[in-house]
Amino acid sequence: MRFIVHLKIEPSTTKQEITELLPAEQARVEELKEQGILETFYLSHTMMDVWGIYTGDSLDTVQAAVESLPFYKFMTAEYTELFDAKN
């Protein structure tokens, strides 16, 4: 199953909080890419919104991957399953 996930960083998140977690966030994103869970992502010009294409056996699998991101504690997430013409 494929999902587009819209992650929105809470406006109250400080630059310091983001800076401190950035290396861990980048490393986790690379791990998810290597595992084939995260296909691609797009960052808004404000850097407060992220859209990613995630693949997993279920919504629960994708949610667990998203929740493993270090920035997750500063985010809200919206999940939309994508239509796959192969199925």
C-alpha positions, 0 to 999 in steps of 0.5 A: 500500500502506498500513502502520501503523508503530510507532516506539518511542524508545529509553529511553536517548535523552536529553531534550536529544537529543530537544529538539535534533532536535524542530524538524527532526522536526516539519518532516519530518513535515509534509513527509511529510504534504504528500507524502501518505506519512504520513496520520496519527500517534498519540503515546502519553502517554509520548511514547516510542511513535508509531503512524503510517499510511503510504502507499507503493508498497512497504514499501521506500518506506515504510521509506525515508520513516520512516528519513528522520525525524531521530529515526529514529536513536533508534527501532526500527520495526515495520511492518504492512501493512494490508488495503485492501478496495479491492484 
